[in-house]
Amino acid sequence: IKVTPIYRIESFIDSHLQQDISWEDLNGRYEDALANALENQGFLGLKSIIAYRTGLEISPLSRTPDQGRLAWDAVRRGVGSYKPLRDHLLCRAIEICIDYDVPLQIHTGIGDYEINLVGCRPALLLDLLRFPAFRACKVLLVHAGYPYHSEAGYLTNILPRVYCDVSEGIPFGAHAARRIFAEVLEMAPISKVLYGSDGYVVPEIAYASAVLGKRALAQVLDDVVESNMLSSGEARRAARLILAENALSLYDLAS
C-alpha cells in the first residue's frame, strides 16, 4: 500500500509560538519548512486544523506581510490574540499551495471534544475561498463539514477548485453514511467528492469504513438511477470517481 503524506502547518506553528524570535525569522522558517516539505520530503499537499485553534471565519485581508508582522509583534508584547497570526499563516499557506500546484486540506466540522463546532462550519470559509487571489488554490474540505455537510456541498458547487471528502462522518456517523453521501451530492459535482475514512491507530477502522462507505454510496447511486437521473453505467462511473479516481487526480497520482 502506497502512503502519501500531507504536511500539517500547525505542526510548525504550534512549535514556534512561544519562541523569542523576530517576525523575519519566524516567517523565513515557516516558508522554508513548507517549501522543504513539498520539494524534498515527499509531501503532496498541506493541511490546516485552524478550525481547532481559532475557527474558520478567516479574513483574506490577513494575507499581507504587514498583517503577519503586526500580529506577531502583538503576540510577543502580550497585547494580541493568536487568531490574526494564524489567519495570516493560513493565507500564506494557500499562496504556497498555488505556487506548487498542490492541494490544501482544511479541517471542517466534527473533531475531538475540545473543538468549537459552531466555528467549524464550512460556510464560514466562503469569503476566504472566493477571494480572487485564492481561487486558484485546490482546497479539500476535510470531513465535508459534518454535520454541516450540505454547506460543504454548496461550496464545492460554486467554487471551481474546492472539493470535499466524507471522512470521519464515515465511519463515525455510522448509519448516517447514506444521508451524508446523499446530501453532499445534492449540490456537489460527482467529480469533486472524495471518499475518506479518517481511520487512525486501529487498522480495522479503515476496513469497516470501506465496507460501510461502499454500501452507503451504492444505495445512494441506486436511488439516483431509479430516479432516472443517471444510467447504471454512469452510476458505476460515479462510484469509481468518488471512491478512488477523484483523489488520484487531485493529488496527481493517476499516472
SULNORKA-V775499 format. One record per residue. RES is the residue in one letter. PHI is phi in degrees with one decimal (* if undefined). D_FIRST is the distance of its C-alpha to the first C-alpha in Angstrom with 1 decimal. Layout:
BEGIN
res:RES phi:PHI d_first:D_FIRST
res:RES phi:PHI d_first:D_FIRST
END
This chain:
BEGIN
res:I phi:* d_first:0.0
res:K phi:-86.9 d_first:3.8
res:V phi:-109.3 d_first:6.4
res:T phi:-118.4 d_first:9.8
res:P phi:-81.4 d_first:12.8
res:I phi:-121.1 d_first:16.1
res:Y phi:-89.2 d_first:19.4
res:R phi:-86.5 d_first:21.7
res:I phi:-68.6 d_first:25.2
res:E phi:-67.0 d_first:26.9
res:S phi:-59.9 d_first:25.3
res:F phi:-76.6 d_first:27.8
res:I phi:-58.4 d_first:30.6
res:D phi:-63.2 d_first:30.9
res:S phi:-79.2 d_first:31.1
res:H phi:-114.3 d_first:33.9
res:L phi:-63.0 d_first:36.1
res:Q phi:-97.6 d_first:38.5
res:Q phi:-82.5 d_first:38.8
res:D phi:-89.8 d_first:42.2
res:I phi:-132.4 d_first:41.3
res:S phi:-75.4 d_first:42.7
res:W phi:-62.1 d_first:41.2
res:E phi:-59.7 d_first:40.8
res:D phi:-68.2 d_first:38.8
res:L phi:-60.2 d_first:36.6
res:N phi:-62.8 d_first:36.0
res:G phi:-64.5 d_first:35.4
res:R phi:-63.0 d_first:32.8
res:Y phi:-61.9 d_first:31.0
res:E phi:-64.8 d_first:30.8
res:D phi:-65.0 d_first:29.8
res:A phi:-63.6 d_first:27.0
res:L phi:-68.8 d_first:25.5
res:A phi:-64.0 d_first:26.1
res:N phi:-64.6 d_first:24.6
res:A phi:-60.6 d_first:21.4
res:L phi:-81.6 d_first:21.1
res:E phi:-88.9 d_first:22.5
res:N phi:-122.7 d_first:21.3
res:Q phi:-109.2 d_first:18.5
res:G phi:81.9 d_first:15.8
res:F phi:-75.0 d_first:16.4
res:L phi:-103.1 d_first:16.2
res:G phi:171.4 d_first:18.9
res:L phi:-115.5 d_first:21.2
res:K phi:-139.2 d_first:21.7
res:S phi:-125.8 d_first:25.0
res:I phi:-113.4 d_first:26.0
res:I phi:-57.8 d_first:29.7
res:A phi:-57.4 d_first:30.2
res:Y phi:-71.8 d_first:30.1
res:R phi:-91.6 d_first:32.5
res:T phi:-135.7 d_first:35.2
res:G phi:89.7 d_first:34.2
res:L phi:-101.8 d_first:33.4
res:E phi:-84.5 d_first:37.0
res:I phi:-121.3 d_first:36.6
res:S phi:-83.1 d_first:39.3
res:P phi:-65.4 d_first:38.3
res:L phi:-70.5 d_first:41.5
res:S phi:-74.2 d_first:39.7
res:R phi:-74.8 d_first:38.1
res:T phi:-72.6 d_first:41.0
res:P phi:-57.1 d_first:41.1
res:D phi:-61.5 d_first:44.4
res:Q phi:-65.9 d_first:42.8
res:G phi:-64.0 d_first:40.2
res:R phi:-62.7 d_first:43.0
res:L phi:-61.9 d_first:45.3
res:A phi:-65.0 d_first:42.6
res:W phi:-66.3 d_first:41.7
res:D phi:-63.2 d_first:45.4
res:A phi:-65.8 d_first:46.2
res:V phi:-63.0 d_first:43.5
res:R phi:-65.5 d_first:44.8
res:R phi:-85.1 d_first:48.3
res:G phi:75.7 d_first:47.4
res:V phi:-116.7 d_first:48.7
res:G phi:-137.8 d_first:45.6
res:S phi:-85.3 d_first:42.5
res:Y phi:-79.6 d_first:39.0
res:K phi:-59.6 d_first:38.4
res:P phi:-57.6 d_first:39.8
res:L phi:-67.2 d_first:37.8
res:R phi:-62.6 d_first:34.5
res:D phi:-61.5 d_first:35.4
res:H phi:-61.6 d_first:36.2
res:L phi:-66.9 d_first:33.0
res:L phi:-67.3 d_first:31.0
res:C phi:-59.0 d_first:33.1
res:R phi:-67.0 d_first:32.4
res:A phi:-63.8 d_first:28.7
res:I phi:-59.6 d_first:29.1
res:E phi:-63.5 d_first:31.1
res:I phi:-67.0 d_first:28.6
res:C phi:-61.7 d_first:25.8
res:I phi:-63.1 d_first:28.3
res:D phi:-59.7 d_first:29.0
res:Y phi:-95.6 d_first:25.4
res:D phi:53.5 d_first:24.6
res:V phi:-126.0 d_first:21.6
res:P phi:-77.4 d_first:21.4
res:L phi:-114.7 d_first:22.9
res:Q phi:-88.4 d_first:21.7
res:I phi:-123.3 d_first:24.7
res:H phi:-65.4 d_first:24.6
res:T phi:-133.9 d_first:27.1
res:G phi:78.2 d_first:28.5
res:I phi:-62.5 d_first:27.8
res:G phi:-163.7 d_first:26.5
res:D phi:-73.0 d_first:27.8
res:Y phi:-61.3 d_first:31.4
res:E phi:-85.1 d_first:32.8
res:I phi:-72.0 d_first:31.9
res:N phi:-91.5 d_first:34.8
res:L phi:-63.3 d_first:33.7
res:V phi:-62.8 d_first:36.6
res:G phi:-81.0 d_first:35.6
res:C phi:-111.5 d_first:32.0
res:R phi:-69.1 d_first:33.1
res:P phi:-56.4 d_first:31.4
res:A phi:-59.2 d_first:35.0
res:L phi:-66.0 d_first:35.9
res:L phi:-86.4 d_first:33.7
res:L phi:-59.2 d_first:35.7
res:D phi:-60.7 d_first:38.1
res:L phi:-66.9 d_first:35.4
res:L phi:-77.9 d_first:33.1
res:R phi:-95.3 d_first:36.0
res:F phi:-62.4 d_first:37.7
res:P phi:-51.5 d_first:38.2
res:A phi:-70.2 d_first:36.7
res:F phi:-106.7 d_first:33.4
res:R phi:-67.1 d_first:33.0
res:A phi:-78.7 d_first:30.9
res:C phi:-80.6 d_first:28.1
res:K phi:-81.7 d_first:25.0
res:V phi:-117.6 d_first:24.9
res:L phi:-107.4 d_first:22.5
res:L phi:-80.7 d_first:24.3
res:V phi:-71.3 d_first:21.8
res:H phi:71.6 d_first:22.6
res:A phi:52.4 d_first:25.1
res:G phi:68.9 d_first:27.8
res:Y phi:-52.8 d_first:28.0
res:P phi:-90.6 d_first:30.8
res:Y phi:-101.6 d_first:32.1
res:H phi:-67.5 d_first:29.4
res:S phi:-63.9 d_first:32.2
res:E phi:-65.8 d_first:32.9
res:A phi:-64.0 d_first:29.4
res:G phi:-61.1 d_first:29.8
res:Y phi:-66.5 d_first:33.1
res:L phi:-60.3 d_first:31.9
res:T phi:-65.7 d_first:29.1
res:N phi:-73.6 d_first:31.9
res:I phi:-92.5 d_first:34.4
res:L phi:-110.4 d_first:32.4
res:P phi:-65.0 d_first:30.8
res:R phi:-120.0 d_first:27.8
res:V phi:-105.3 d_first:27.0
res:Y phi:-125.7 d_first:24.1
res:C phi:-141.1 d_first:23.2
res:D phi:-115.1 d_first:20.3
res:V phi:-104.7 d_first:21.2
res:S phi:-63.6 d_first:19.1
res:E phi:76.2 d_first:21.0
res:G phi:-57.8 d_first:23.6
res:I phi:-116.4 d_first:21.0
res:P phi:-100.5 d_first:20.7
res:F phi:-74.2 d_first:23.5
res:G phi:-81.5 d_first:26.1
res:A phi:50.9 d_first:25.5
res:H phi:-68.1 d_first:28.2
res:A phi:-78.3 d_first:28.4
res:A phi:-55.6 d_first:25.2
res:R phi:-62.7 d_first:27.2
res:R phi:-66.0 d_first:29.8
res:I phi:-60.4 d_first:27.3
res:F phi:-59.4 d_first:25.9
res:A phi:-62.3 d_first:29.5
res:E phi:-76.4 d_first:31.0
res:V phi:-63.2 d_first:28.5
res:L phi:-77.1 d_first:28.8
res:E phi:-59.5 d_first:32.6
res:M phi:-121.0 d_first:32.5
res:A phi:-73.6 d_first:29.1
res:P phi:-63.0 d_first:28.3
res:I phi:-56.1 d_first:25.6
res:S phi:-74.2 d_first:24.0
res:K phi:-125.7 d_first:23.7
res:V phi:-108.8 d_first:22.2
res:L phi:-122.6 d_first:18.6
res:Y phi:-69.1 d_first:17.0
res:G phi:-159.9 d_first:15.6
res:S phi:-116.4 d_first:15.6
res:D phi:55.9 d_first:16.3
res:G phi:-65.7 d_first:14.7
res:Y phi:-153.0 d_first:15.3
res:V phi:64.7 d_first:16.3
res:V phi:-98.8 d_first:16.1
res:P phi:-62.9 d_first:12.9
res:E phi:-61.3 d_first:15.3
res:I phi:-62.5 d_first:16.1
res:A phi:-64.3 d_first:12.9
res:Y phi:-66.7 d_first:13.6
res:A phi:-61.0 d_first:17.3
res:S phi:-64.6 d_first:16.9
res:A phi:-61.6 d_first:15.0
res:V phi:-64.0 d_first:17.8
res:L phi:-64.6 d_first:20.5
res:G phi:-63.6 d_first:19.4
res:K phi:-64.5 d_first:19.2
res:R phi:-65.0 d_first:22.5
res:A phi:-64.7 d_first:24.2
res:L phi:-64.3 d_first:23.3
res:A phi:-60.0 d_first:24.6
res:Q phi:-63.7 d_first:27.8
res:V phi:-65.8 d_first:28.4
res:L phi:-69.3 d_first:27.9
res:D phi:-60.1 d_first:30.1
res:D phi:-62.6 d_first:32.7
res:V phi:-66.6 d_first:32.5
res:V phi:-64.5 d_first:33.0
res:E phi:-62.9 d_first:35.9
res:S phi:-85.0 d_first:37.5
res:N phi:63.6 d_first:37.4
res:M phi:-97.5 d_first:35.5
res:L phi:-139.1 d_first:32.6
res:S phi:-81.5 d_first:32.6
res:S phi:-60.3 d_first:30.2
res:G phi:-64.9 d_first:28.5
res:E phi:-65.6 d_first:28.3
res:A phi:-66.5 d_first:26.9
res:R phi:-63.2 d_first:24.1
res:R phi:-63.7 d_first:23.4
res:A phi:-60.9 d_first:23.6
res:A phi:-62.4 d_first:20.9
res:R phi:-63.2 d_first:18.5
res:L phi:-62.8 d_first:19.3
res:I phi:-68.3 d_first:19.1
res:L phi:-79.9 d_first:15.9
res:A phi:-153.1 d_first:13.8
res:E phi:-69.5 d_first:16.1
res:N phi:-62.6 d_first:18.0
res:A phi:-66.7 d_first:15.1
res:L phi:-61.0 d_first:14.0
res:S phi:-71.6 d_first:17.6
res:L phi:-59.6 d_first:18.4
res:Y phi:-97.4 d_first:15.9
res:D phi:55.5 d_first:16.8
res:L phi:-112.0 d_first:13.4
res:A phi:-69.9 d_first:15.0
res:S phi:-79.0 d_first:15.8
END
